[in-house]
Amino acid sequence: MAESKKKPDAASKVENLFDLDLVGRLVELMKQHQLGEIDLQQDDQRIRLCSAHGAGVIAPTVYASGAGGGSSAPSVASGPSAAAPSDADAAHIVVLKSPMVGTFYSKPNPTSKDFIDVGSTVQNDTVVCIIEAMKVFNEIPAEMRGKVVQVLARNEEAVDVGRPLFKIDTRG
């Protein structure tokens, strides 16, 4: 009997569309061309990749695993601070949350100071941290004006979408 050649089925196309190497190349293209979004569709399958803030996809520094600087003291307020805000003050406190899943970096590289600390004044475009997602380093801006009252994430900590990162008093 002669064997008939099988046509690739839809599942193999899906595997090709969602191949990790392809996704990695797409992320590199986003970085290289400063794209805010890539949206691909093949048959009934779709991939949509977005950066956190439009064309803000950048790669300032690659963190090496096990490199020095990972043991720095955390800049996290682990509980209520001595100057906990009253209910009246709480109305002006805004929680800045992670826009994506990734690794939180409080500084641009392991030997630098943190982007911001408690007491820092931030503007809309002030970079407050970097979140690495799929080897892409995304600068996260404050997107508000105010004064940082609490840092809620530790350097090199894994974060999910919606994870509180900072508390900012919008009264400044």
Secondary structure, DSSP 4 states (H G I P E B T S, - for coil): -PPPPPPP-HHHHHHHHT-HHHHHHHHHHHHHTT-SEEEEEETTEEEEEE-TTTT-EE---PPPTT-TTTTSPP----S--TTPPPHHHHTTEEEEE-SSSEEEESSSSTTSPPS--TT-EE-TT-EEEEEEETTEEEEEE--S-EEEEEE-S-TTEEE-TT-EEEEEETT-
